[in-house]
Amino acid sequence: MDRNVLVPVMALSILNGIFSPFMLIVYLANWFWYPGTFLPASPEIIAMLSSIIFATLTLMVSGVPAALYERAKGPEGGTVAGLIWIAAAAVLTLPAIPNALNALGF
């Protein structure tokens, strides 16, 4: 797979991590993943970590179809697998686009 695919996939994942309406679920589930006994639980830190978790989740889930395709086709399917990865990340980022446009003032 071409390594240049990683830049747009990571950009889409970060966009989804910041502006996704589903990030609220990760934010509200902080009792499960946030170590409150060691670190102070400020809303800003929890929001930032929720965004990072959701962006990482987007990156991993969007890579599954590309990995399955590359496994089926072998190394010669690398370019198409990269495009599949970008397309899957774009599809997962679709719910975040209205929030991103609102943040930009459109």
Phi and psi restraints in degrees (range 20) as a CNS / XPLOR table:
assign (resid 1 and name C) (resid 2 and name N)
       (resid 2 and name CA) (resid 2 and name C) 1.0 -70.1 20.0 2
assign (resid 2 and name N) (resid 2 and name CA)
       (resid 2 and name C) (resid 3 and name N) 1.0 134.0 20.0 2
assign (resid 2 and name C) (resid 3 and name N)
       (resid 3 and name CA) (resid 3 and name C) 1.0 -74.6 20.0 2
assign (resid 3 and name N) (resid 3 and name CA)
       (resid 3 and name C) (resid 4 and name N) 1.0 -15.9 20.0 2
assign (resid 3 and name C) (resid 4 and name N)
       (resid 4 and name CA) (resid 4 and name C) 1.0 -72.8 20.0 2
assign (resid 4 and name N) (resid 4 and name CA)
       (resid 4 and name C) (resid 5 and name N) 1.0 -9.4 20.0 2
assign (resid 4 and name C) (resid 5 and name N)
       (resid 5 and name CA) (resid 5 and name C) 1.0 -71.2 20.0 2
assign (resid 5 and name N) (resid 5 and name CA)
       (resid 5 and name C) (resid 6 and name N) 1.0 -27.2 20.0 2
assign (resid 5 and name C) (resid 6 and name N)
       (resid 6 and name CA) (resid 6 and name C) 1.0 -64.5 20.0 2
assign (resid 6 and name N) (resid 6 and name CA)
       (resid 6 and name C) (resid 7 and name N) 1.0 -31.8 20.0 2
assign (resid 6 and name C) (resid 7 and name N)
       (resid 7 and name CA) (resid 7 and name C) 1.0 -65.0 20.0 2
assign (resid 7 and name N) (resid 7 and name CA)
       (resid 7 and name C) (resid 8 and name N) 1.0 -52.5 20.0 2
assign (resid 7 and name C) (resid 8 and name N)
       (resid 8 and name CA) (resid 8 and name C) 1.0 -67.8 20.0 2
assign (resid 8 and name N) (resid 8 and name CA)
       (resid 8 and name C) (resid 9 and name N) 1.0 -32.5 20.0 2
assign (resid 8 and name C) (resid 9 and name N)
       (resid 9 and name CA) (resid 9 and name C) 1.0 -66.4 20.0 2
assign (resid 9 and name N) (resid 9 and name CA)
       (resid 9 and name C) (resid 10 and name N) 1.0 -41.9 20.0 2
assign (resid 9 and name C) (resid 10 and name N)
       (resid 10 and name CA) (resid 10 and name C) 1.0 -68.2 20.0 2
assign (resid 10 and name N) (resid 10 and name CA)
       (resid 10 and name C) (resid 11 and name N) 1.0 -37.1 20.0 2
assign (resid 10 and name C) (resid 11 and name N)
       (resid 11 and name CA) (resid 11 and name C) 1.0 -63.5 20.0 2
assign (resid 11 and name N) (resid 11 and name CA)
       (resid 11 and name C) (resid 12 and name N) 1.0 -43.6 20.0 2
assign (resid 11 and name C) (resid 12 and name N)
       (resid 12 and name CA) (resid 12 and name C) 1.0 -65.9 20.0 2
assign (resid 12 and name N) (resid 12 and name CA)
       (resid 12 and name C) (resid 13 and name N) 1.0 -37.5 20.0 2
assign (resid 12 and name C) (resid 13 and name N)
       (resid 13 and name CA) (resid 13 and name C) 1.0 -66.5 20.0 2
assign (resid 13 and name N) (resid 13 and name CA)
       (resid 13 and name C) (resid 14 and name N) 1.0 -41.3 20.0 2
assign (resid 13 and name C) (resid 14 and name N)
       (resid 14 and name CA) (resid 14 and name C) 1.0 -65.8 20.0 2
assign (resid 14 and name N) (resid 14 and name CA)
       (resid 14 and name C) (resid 15 and name N) 1.0 -41.8 20.0 2
assign (resid 14 and name C) (resid 15 and name N)
       (resid 15 and name CA) (resid 15 and name C) 1.0 -59.7 20.0 2
assign (resid 15 and name N) (resid 15 and name CA)
       (resid 15 and name C) (resid 16 and name N) 1.0 -42.6 20.0 2
assign (resid 15 and name C) (resid 16 and name N)
       (resid 16 and name CA) (resid 16 and name C) 1.0 -69.2 20.0 2
assign (resid 16 and name N) (resid 16 and name CA)
       (resid 16 and name C) (resid 17 and name N) 1.0 -36.8 20.0 2
assign (resid 16 and name C) (resid 17 and name N)
       (resid 17 and name CA) (resid 17 and name C) 1.0 -66.1 20.0 2
assign (resid 17 and name N) (resid 17 and name CA)
       (resid 17 and name C) (resid 18 and name N) 1.0 -33.3 20.0 2
assign (resid 17 and name C) (resid 18 and name N)
       (resid 18 and name CA) (resid 18 and name C) 1.0 -83.5 20.0 2
assign (resid 18 and name N) (resid 18 and name CA)
       (resid 18 and name C) (resid 19 and name N) 1.0 -43.1 20.0 2
assign (resid 18 and name C) (resid 19 and name N)
       (resid 19 and name CA) (resid 19 and name C) 1.0 -108.9 20.0 2
assign (resid 19 and name N) (resid 19 and name CA)
       (resid 19 and name C) (resid 20 and name N) 1.0 3.1 20.0 2
assign (resid 19 and name C) (resid 20 and name N)
       (resid 20 and name CA) (resid 20 and name C) 1.0 -69.7 20.0 2
assign (resid 20 and name N) (resid 20 and name CA)
       (resid 20 and name C) (resid 21 and name N) 1.0 136.7 20.0 2
assign (resid 20 and name C) (resid 21 and name N)
       (resid 21 and name CA) (resid 21 and name C) 1.0 -70.6 20.0 2
assign (resid 21 and name N) (resid 21 and name CA)
       (resid 21 and name C) (resid 22 and name N) 1.0 -17.0 20.0 2
assign (resid 21 and name C) (resid 22 and name N)
       (resid 22 and name CA) (resid 22 and name C) 1.0 -84.3 20.0 2
assign (resid 22 and name N) (resid 22 and name CA)
       (resid 22 and name C) (resid 23 and name N) 1.0 -4.3 20.0 2
assign (resid 22 and name C) (resid 23 and name N)
       (resid 23 and name CA) (resid 23 and name C) 1.0 -66.0 20.0 2
assign (resid 23 and name N) (resid 23 and name CA)
       (resid 23 and name C) (resid 24 and name N) 1.0 -21.1 20.0 2
assign (resid 23 and name C) (resid 24 and name N)
       (resid 24 and name CA) (resid 24 and name C) 1.0 -60.2 20.0 2
assign (resid 24 and name N) (resid 24 and name CA)
       (resid 24 and name C) (resid 25 and name N) 1.0 -33.9 20.0 2
assign (resid 24 and name C) (resid 25 and name N)
       (resid 25 and name CA) (resid 25 and name C) 1.0 -63.3 20.0 2
assign (resid 25 and name N) (resid 25 and name CA)
       (resid 25 and name C) (resid 26 and name N) 1.0 -44.2 20.0 2
assign (resid 25 and name C) (resid 26 and name N)
       (resid 26 and name CA) (resid 26 and name C) 1.0 -67.4 20.0 2
assign (resid 26 and name N) (resid 26 and name CA)
       (resid 26 and name C) (resid 27 and name N) 1.0 -38.1 20.0 2
assign (resid 26 and name C) (resid 27 and name N)
       (resid 27 and name CA) (resid 27 and name C) 1.0 -63.4 20.0 2
assign (resid 27 and name N) (resid 27 and name CA)
       (resid 27 and name C) (resid 28 and name N) 1.0 -43.8 20.0 2
assign (resid 27 and name C) (resid 28 and name N)
       (resid 28 and name CA) (resid 28 and name C) 1.0 -74.6 20.0 2
assign (resid 28 and name N) (resid 28 and name CA)
       (resid 28 and name C) (resid 29 and name N) 1.0 -18.3 20.0 2
assign (resid 28 and name C) (resid 29 and name N)
       (resid 29 and name CA) (resid 29 and name C) 1.0 -92.4 20.0 2
assign (resid 29 and name N) (resid 29 and name CA)
       (resid 29 and name C) (resid 30 and name N) 1.0 24.2 20.0 2
assign (resid 29 and name C) (resid 30 and name N)
       (resid 30 and name CA) (resid 30 and name C) 1.0 -67.3 20.0 2
assign (resid 30 and name N) (resid 30 and name CA)
       (resid 30 and name C) (resid 31 and name N) 1.0 -19.5 20.0 2
assign (resid 30 and name C) (resid 31 and name N)
       (resid 31 and name CA) (resid 31 and name C) 1.0 -62.6 20.0 2
assign (resid 31 and name N) (resid 31 and name CA)
       (resid 31 and name C) (resid 32 and name N) 1.0 -23.7 20.0 2
assign (resid 31 and name C) (resid 32 and name N)
       (resid 32 and name CA) (resid 32 and name C) 1.0 -85.9 20.0 2
assign (resid 32 and name N) (resid 32 and name CA)
       (resid 32 and name C) (resid 33 and name N) 1.0 -39.9 20.0 2
assign (resid 32 and name C) (resid 33 and name N)
       (resid 33 and name CA) (resid 33 and name C) 1.0 -111.1 20.0 2
assign (resid 33 and name N) (resid 33 and name CA)
       (resid 33 and name C) (resid 34 and name N) 1.0 -14.7 20.0 2
assign (resid 33 and name C) (resid 34 and name N)
       (resid 34 and name CA) (resid 34 and name C) 1.0 -93.5 20.0 2
assign (resid 34 and name N) (resid 34 and name CA)
       (resid 34 and name C) (resid 35 and name N) 1.0 127.4 20.0 2
assign (resid 34 and name C) (resid 35 and name N)
       (resid 35 and name CA) (resid 35 and name C) 1.0 -81.0 20.0 2
assign (resid 35 and name N) (resid 35 and name CA)
       (resid 35 and name C) (resid 36 and name N) 1.0 83.4 20.0 2
assign (resid 35 and name C) (resid 36 and name N)
       (resid 36 and name CA) (resid 36 and name C) 1.0 -67.4 20.0 2
assign (resid 36 and name N) (resid 36 and name CA)
       (resid 36 and name C) (resid 37 and name N) 1.0 -18.1 20.0 2
assign (resid 36 and name C) (resid 37 and name N)
       (resid 37 and name CA) (resid 37 and name C) 1.0 -76.7 20.0 2
assign (resid 37 and name N) (resid 37 and name CA)
       (resid 37 and name C) (resid 38 and name N) 1.0 -22.5 20.0 2
assign (resid 37 and name C) (resid 38 and name N)
       (resid 38 and name CA) (resid 38 and name C) 1.0 -104.3 20.0 2
assign (resid 38 and name N) (resid 38 and name CA)
       (resid 38 and name C) (resid 39 and name N) 1.0 -31.5 20.0 2
assign (resid 38 and name C) (resid 39 and name N)
       (resid 39 and name CA) (resid 39 and name C) 1.0 -122.6 20.0 2
assign (resid 39 and name N) (resid 39 and name CA)
       (resid 39 and name C) (resid 40 and name N) 1.0 146.8 20.0 2
assign (resid 39 and name C) (resid 40 and name N)
       (resid 40 and name CA) (resid 40 and name C) 1.0 -69.2 20.0 2
assign (resid 40 and name N) (resid 40 and name CA)
       (resid 40 and name C) (resid 41 and name N) 1.0 140.9 20.0 2
assign (resid 40 and name C) (resid 41 and name N)
       (resid 41 and name CA) (resid 41 and name C) 1.0 -94.0 20.0 2
assign (resid 41 and name N) (resid 41 and name CA)
       (resid 41 and name C) (resid 42 and name N) 1.0 77.2 20.0 2
assign (resid 41 and name C) (resid 42 and name N)
       (resid 42 and name CA) (resid 42 and name C) 1.0 -88.6 20.0 2
assign (resid 42 and name N) (resid 42 and name CA)
       (resid 42 and name C) (resid 43 and name N) 1.0 146.3 20.0 2
assign (resid 42 and name C) (resid 43 and name N)
       (resid 43 and name CA) (resid 43 and name C) 1.0 -60.9 20.0 2
assign (resid 43 and name N) (resid 43 and name CA)
       (resid 43 and name C) (resid 44 and name N) 1.0 -32.0 20.0 2
assign (resid 43 and name C) (resid 44 and name N)
       (resid 44 and name CA) (resid 44 and name C) 1.0 -67.3 20.0 2
assign (resid 44 and name N) (resid 44 and name CA)
       (resid 44 and name C) (resid 45 and name N) 1.0 -43.7 20.0 2
assign (resid 44 and name C) (resid 45 and name N)
       (resid 45 and name CA) (resid 45 and name C) 1.0 -66.8 20.0 2
assign (resid 45 and name N) (resid 45 and name CA)
       (resid 45 and name C) (resid 46 and name N) 1.0 -41.7 20.0 2
assign (resid 45 and name C) (resid 46 and name N)
       (resid 46 and name CA) (resid 46 and name C) 1.0 -65.6 20.0 2
assign (resid 46 and name N) (resid 46 and name CA)
       (resid 46 and name C) (resid 47 and name N) 1.0 -38.5 20.0 2
assign (resid 46 and name C) (resid 47 and name N)
       (resid 47 and name CA) (resid 47 and name C) 1.0 -65.4 20.0 2
assign (resid 47 and name N) (resid 47 and name CA)
       (resid 47 and name C) (resid 48 and name N) 1.0 -41.8 20.0 2
assign (resid 47 and name C) (resid 48 and name N)
       (resid 48 and name CA) (resid 48 and name C) 1.0 -64.8 20.0 2
assign (resid 48 and name N) (resid 48 and name CA)
       (resid 48 and name C) (resid 49 and name N) 1.0 -45.3 20.0 2
assign (resid 48 and name C) (resid 49 and name N)
       (resid 49 and name CA) (resid 49 and name C) 1.0 -68.1 20.0 2
assign (resid 49 and name N) (resid 49 and name CA)
       (resid 49 and name C) (resid 50 and name N) 1.0 -33.7 20.0 2
assign (resid 49 and name C) (resid 50 and name N)
       (resid 50 and name CA) (resid 50 and name C) 1.0 -63.0 20.0 2
assign (resid 50 and name N) (resid 50 and name CA)
       (resid 50 and name C) (resid 51 and name N) 1.0 -40.6 20.0 2
assign (resid 50 and name C) (resid 51 and name N)
       (resid 51 and name CA) (resid 51 and name C) 1.0 -63.5 20.0 2
assign (resid 51 and name N) (resid 51 and name CA)
       (resid 51 and name C) (resid 52 and name N) 1.0 -42.3 20.0 2
assign (resid 51 and name C) (resid 52 and name N)
       (resid 52 and name CA) (resid 52 and name C) 1.0 -65.7 20.0 2
assign (resid 52 and name N) (resid 52 and name CA)
       (resid 52 and name C) (resid 53 and name N) 1.0 -41.4 20.0 2
assign (resid 52 and name C) (resid 53 and name N)
       (resid 53 and name CA) (resid 53 and name C) 1.0 -62.9 20.0 2
assign (resid 53 and name N) (resid 53 and name CA)
       (resid 53 and name C) (resid 54 and name N) 1.0 -43.8 20.0 2
assign (resid 53 and name C) (resid 54 and name N)
       (resid 54 and name CA) (resid 54 and name C) 1.0 -69.4 20.0 2
assign (resid 54 and name N) (resid 54 and name CA)
       (resid 54 and name C) (resid 55 and name N) 1.0 -36.0 20.0 2
assign (resid 54 and name C) (resid 55 and name N)
       (resid 55 and name CA) (resid 55 and name C) 1.0 -66.1 20.0 2
assign (resid 55 and name N) (resid 55 and name CA)
       (resid 55 and name C) (resid 56 and name N) 1.0 -40.9 20.0 2
assign (resid 55 and name C) (resid 56 and name N)
       (resid 56 and name CA) (resid 56 and name C) 1.0 -65.6 20.0 2
assign (resid 56 and name N) (resid 56 and name CA)
       (resid 56 and name C) (resid 57 and name N) 1.0 -39.8 20.0 2
assign (resid 56 and name C) (resid 57 and name N)
       (resid 57 and name CA) (resid 57 and name C) 1.0 -62.5 20.0 2
assign (resid 57 and name N) (resid 57 and name CA)
       (resid 57 and name C) (resid 58 and name N) 1.0 -40.8 20.0 2
assign (resid 57 and name C) (resid 58 and name N)
       (resid 58 and name CA) (resid 58 and name C) 1.0 -62.1 20.0 2
assign (resid 58 and name N) (resid 58 and name CA)
       (resid 58 and name C) (resid 59 and name N) 1.0 -44.4 20.0 2
assign (resid 58 and name C) (resid 59 and name N)
       (resid 59 and name CA) (resid 59 and name C) 1.0 -60.7 20.0 2
assign (resid 59 and name N) (resid 59 and name CA)
       (resid 59 and name C) (resid 60 and name N) 1.0 -43.3 20.0 2
assign (resid 59 and name C) (resid 60 and name N)
       (resid 60 and name CA) (resid 60 and name C) 1.0 -72.2 20.0 2
assign (resid 60 and name N) (resid 60 and name CA)
       (resid 60 and name C) (resid 61 and name N) 1.0 -45.7 20.0 2
assign (resid 60 and name C) (resid 61 and name N)
       (resid 61 and name CA) (resid 61 and name C) 1.0 -66.8 20.0 2
assign (resid 61 and name N) (resid 61 and name CA)
       (resid 61 and name C) (resid 62 and name N) 1.0 -37.1 20.0 2
assign (resid 61 and name C) (resid 62 and name N)
       (resid 62 and name CA) (resid 62 and name C) 1.0 -71.3 20.0 2
assign (resid 62 and name N) (resid 62 and name CA)
       (resid 62 and name C) (resid 63 and name N) 1.0 -19.9 20.0 2
assign (resid 62 and name C) (resid 63 and name N)
       (resid 63 and name CA) (resid 63 and name C) 1.0 -81.0 20.0 2
assign (resid 63 and name N) (resid 63 and name CA)
       (resid 63 and name C) (resid 64 and name N) 1.0 -15.3 20.0 2
assign (resid 63 and name C) (resid 64 and name N)
       (resid 64 and name CA) (resid 64 and name C) 1.0 -63.6 20.0 2
assign (resid 64 and name N) (resid 64 and name CA)
       (resid 64 and name C) (resid 65 and name N) 1.0 -49.8 20.0 2
assign (resid 64 and name C) (resid 65 and name N)
       (resid 65 and name CA) (resid 65 and name C) 1.0 -61.6 20.0 2
assign (resid 65 and name N) (resid 65 and name CA)
       (resid 65 and name C) (resid 66 and name N) 1.0 -36.6 20.0 2
assign (resid 65 and name C) (resid 66 and name N)
       (resid 66 and name CA) (resid 66 and name C) 1.0 -67.5 20.0 2
assign (resid 66 and name N) (resid 66 and name CA)
       (resid 66 and name C) (resid 67 and name N) 1.0 -39.6 20.0 2
assign (resid 66 and name C) (resid 67 and name N)
       (resid 67 and name CA) (resid 67 and name C) 1.0 -67.7 20.0 2
assign (resid 67 and name N) (resid 67 and name CA)
       (resid 67 and name C) (resid 68 and name N) 1.0 -38.1 20.0 2
assign (resid 67 and name C) (resid 68 and name N)
       (resid 68 and name CA) (resid 68 and name C) 1.0 -65.8 20.0 2
assign (resid 68 and name N) (resid 68 and name CA)
       (resid 68 and name C) (resid 69 and name N) 1.0 -41.0 20.0 2
assign (resid 68 and name C) (resid 69 and name N)
       (resid 69 and name CA) (resid 69 and name C) 1.0 -65.1 20.0 2
assign (resid 69 and name N) (resid 69 and name CA)
       (resid 69 and name C) (resid 70 and name N) 1.0 -44.5 20.0 2
assign (resid 69 and name C) (resid 70 and name N)
       (resid 70 and name CA) (resid 70 and name C) 1.0 -67.0 20.0 2
assign (resid 70 and name N) (resid 70 and name CA)
       (resid 70 and name C) (resid 71 and name N) 1.0 -32.3 20.0 2
assign (resid 70 and name C) (resid 71 and name N)
       (resid 71 and name CA) (resid 71 and name C) 1.0 -67.6 20.0 2
assign (resid 71 and name N) (resid 71 and name CA)
       (resid 71 and name C) (resid 72 and name N) 1.0 -37.7 20.0 2
assign (resid 71 and name C) (resid 72 and name N)
       (resid 72 and name CA) (resid 72 and name C) 1.0 -74.5 20.0 2
assign (resid 72 and name N) (resid 72 and name CA)
       (resid 72 and name C) (resid 73 and name N) 1.0 -38.8 20.0 2
assign (resid 72 and name C) (resid 73 and name N)
       (resid 73 and name CA) (resid 73 and name C) 1.0 -90.8 20.0 2
assign (resid 73 and name N) (resid 73 and name CA)
       (resid 73 and name C) (resid 74 and name N) 1.0 -22.6 20.0 2
assign (resid 73 and name C) (resid 74 and name N)
       (resid 74 and name CA) (resid 74 and name C) 1.0 90.5 20.0 2
assign (resid 74 and name N) (resid 74 and name CA)
       (resid 74 and name C) (resid 75 and name N) 1.0 -171.2 20.0 2
assign (resid 74 and name C) (resid 75 and name N)
       (resid 75 and name CA) (resid 75 and name C) 1.0 -64.5 20.0 2
assign (resid 75 and name N) (resid 75 and name CA)
       (resid 75 and name C) (resid 76 and name N) 1.0 -22.9 20.0 2
assign (resid 75 and name C) (resid 76 and name N)
       (resid 76 and name CA) (resid 76 and name C) 1.0 -73.2 20.0 2
assign (resid 76 and name N) (resid 76 and name CA)
       (resid 76 and name C) (resid 77 and name N) 1.0 -10.9 20.0 2
assign (resid 76 and name C) (resid 77 and name N)
       (resid 77 and name CA) (resid 77 and name C) 1.0 -94.1 20.0 2
assign (resid 77 and name N) (resid 77 and name CA)
       (resid 77 and name C) (resid 78 and name N) 1.0 22.4 20.0 2
assign (resid 77 and name C) (resid 78 and name N)
       (resid 78 and name CA) (resid 78 and name C) 1.0 -66.9 20.0 2
assign (resid 78 and name N) (resid 78 and name CA)
       (resid 78 and name C) (resid 79 and name N) 1.0 -41.6 20.0 2
assign (resid 78 and name C) (resid 79 and name N)
       (resid 79 and name CA) (resid 79 and name C) 1.0 -68.4 20.0 2
assign (resid 79 and name N) (resid 79 and name CA)
       (resid 79 and name C) (resid 80 and name N) 1.0 -43.0 20.0 2
assign (resid 79 and name C) (resid 80 and name N)
       (resid 80 and name CA) (resid 80 and name C) 1.0 -67.0 20.0 2
assign (resid 80 and name N) (resid 80 and name CA)
       (resid 80 and name C) (resid 81 and name N) 1.0 -36.6 20.0 2
assign (resid 80 and name C) (resid 81 and name N)
       (resid 81 and name CA) (resid 81 and name C) 1.0 -63.4 20.0 2
assign (resid 81 and name N) (resid 81 and name CA)
       (resid 81 and name C) (resid 82 and name N) 1.0 -37.5 20.0 2
assign (resid 81 and name C) (resid 82 and name N)
       (resid 82 and name CA) (resid 82 and name C) 1.0 -64.2 20.0 2
assign (resid 82 and name N) (resid 82 and name CA)
       (resid 82 and name C) (resid 83 and name N) 1.0 -41.1 20.0 2
assign (resid 82 and name C) (resid 83 and name N)
       (resid 83 and name CA) (resid 83 and name C) 1.0 -66.7 20.0 2
assign (resid 83 and name N) (resid 83 and name CA)
       (resid 83 and name C) (resid 84 and name N) 1.0 -35.7 20.0 2
assign (resid 83 and name C) (resid 84 and name N)
       (resid 84 and name CA) (resid 84 and name C) 1.0 -64.5 20.0 2
assign (resid 84 and name N) (resid 84 and name CA)
       (resid 84 and name C) (resid 85 and name N) 1.0 -39.5 20.0 2
assign (resid 84 and name C) (resid 85 and name N)
       (resid 85 and name CA) (resid 85 and name C) 1.0 -64.0 20.0 2
assign (resid 85 and name N) (resid 85 and name CA)
       (resid 85 and name C) (resid 86 and name N) 1.0 -43.2 20.0 2
assign (resid 85 and name C) (resid 86 and name N)
       (resid 86 and name CA) (resid 86 and name C) 1.0 -64.7 20.0 2
assign (resid 86 and name N) (resid 86 and name CA)
       (resid 86 and name C) (resid 87 and name N) 1.0 -42.8 20.0 2
assign (resid 86 and name C) (resid 87 and name N)
       (resid 87 and name CA) (resid 87 and name C) 1.0 -64.6 20.0 2
assign (resid 87 and name N) (resid 87 and name CA)
       (resid 87 and name C) (resid 88 and name N) 1.0 -41.1 20.0 2
assign (resid 87 and name C) (resid 88 and name N)
       (resid 88 and name CA) (resid 88 and name C) 1.0 -65.8 20.0 2
assign (resid 88 and name N) (resid 88 and name CA)
       (resid 88 and name C) (resid 89 and name N) 1.0 -39.6 20.0 2
assign (resid 88 and name C) (resid 89 and name N)
       (resid 89 and name CA) (resid 89 and name C) 1.0 -65.9 20.0 2
assign (resid 89 and name N) (resid 89 and name CA)
       (resid 89 and name C) (resid 90 and name N) 1.0 -37.5 20.0 2
assign (resid 89 and name C) (resid 90 and name N)
       (resid 90 and name CA) (resid 90 and name C) 1.0 -66.1 20.0 2
assign (resid 90 and name N) (resid 90 and name CA)
       (resid 90 and name C) (resid 91 and name N) 1.0 -39.9 20.0 2
assign (resid 90 and name C) (resid 91 and name N)
       (resid 91 and name CA) (resid 91 and name C) 1.0 -65.3 20.0 2
assign (resid 91 and name N) (resid 91 and name CA)
       (resid 91 and name C) (resid 92 and name N) 1.0 -41.2 20.0 2
assign (resid 91 and name C) (resid 92 and name N)
       (resid 92 and name CA) (resid 92 and name C) 1.0 -68.7 20.0 2
assign (resid 92 and name N) (resid 92 and name CA)
       (resid 92 and name C) (resid 93 and name N) 1.0 -22.7 20.0 2
assign (resid 92 and name C) (resid 93 and name N)
       (resid 93 and name CA) (resid 93 and name C) 1.0 -87.8 20.0 2
assign (resid 93 and name N) (resid 93 and name CA)
       (resid 93 and name C) (resid 94 and name N) 1.0 -10.5 20.0 2
assign (resid 93 and name C) (resid 94 and name N)
       (resid 94 and name CA) (resid 94 and name C) 1.0 -54.4 20.0 2
assign (resid 94 and name N) (resid 94 and name CA)
       (resid 94 and name C) (resid 95 and name N) 1.0 -41.6 20.0 2
assign (resid 94 and name C) (resid 95 and name N)
       (resid 95 and name CA) (resid 95 and name C) 1.0 -66.0 20.0 2
assign (resid 95 and name N) (resid 95 and name CA)
       (resid 95 and name C) (resid 96 and name N) 1.0 -19.3 20.0 2
assign (resid 95 and name C) (resid 96 and name N)
       (resid 96 and name CA) (resid 96 and name C) 1.0 -86.3 20.0 2
assign (resid 96 and name N) (resid 96 and name CA)
       (resid 96 and name C) (resid 97 and name N) 1.0 -13.2 20.0 2
assign (resid 96 and name C) (resid 97 and name N)
       (resid 97 and name CA) (resid 97 and name C) 1.0 -63.0 20.0 2
assign (resid 97 and name N) (resid 97 and name CA)
       (resid 97 and name C) (resid 98 and name N) 1.0 -44.1 20.0 2
assign (resid 97 and name C) (resid 98 and name N)
       (resid 98 and name CA) (resid 98 and name C) 1.0 -60.5 20.0 2
assign (resid 98 and name N) (resid 98 and name CA)
       (resid 98 and name C) (resid 99 and name N) 1.0 -38.9 20.0 2
assign (resid 98 and name C) (resid 99 and name N)
       (resid 99 and name CA) (resid 99 and name C) 1.0 -67.6 20.0 2
assign (resid 99 and name N) (resid 99 and name CA)
       (resid 99 and name C) (resid 100 and name N) 1.0 -37.0 20.0 2
assign (resid 99 and name C) (resid 100 and name N)
       (resid 100 and name CA) (resid 100 and name C) 1.0 -66.6 20.0 2
assign (resid 100 and name N) (resid 100 and name CA)
       (resid 100 and name C) (resid 101 and name N) 1.0 -40.2 20.0 2
assign (resid 100 and name C) (resid 101 and name N)
       (resid 101 and name CA) (resid 101 and name C) 1.0 -67.3 20.0 2
assign (resid 101 and name N) (resid 101 and name CA)
       (resid 101 and name C) (resid 102 and name N) 1.0 -36.9 20.0 2
assign (resid 101 and name C) (resid 102 and name N)
       (resid 102 and name CA) (resid 102 and name C) 1.0 -64.7 20.0 2
assign (resid 102 and name N) (resid 102 and name CA)
       (resid 102 and name C) (resid 103 and name N) 1.0 -37.0 20.0 2
assign (resid 102 and name C) (resid 103 and name N)
       (resid 103 and name CA) (resid 103 and name C) 1.0 -67.5 20.0 2
assign (resid 103 and name N) (resid 103 and name CA)
       (resid 103 and name C) (resid 104 and name N) 1.0 -30.7 20.0 2
assign (resid 103 and name C) (resid 104 and name N)
       (resid 104 and name CA) (resid 104 and name C) 1.0 -82.4 20.0 2
assign (resid 104 and name N) (resid 104 and name CA)
       (resid 104 and name C) (resid 105 and name N) 1.0 -10.1 20.0 2
assign (resid 104 and name C) (resid 105 and name N)
       (resid 105 and name CA) (resid 105 and name C) 1.0 95.4 20.0 2
assign (resid 105 and name N) (resid 105 and name CA)
       (resid 105 and name C) (resid 106 and name N) 1.0 16.4 20.0 2
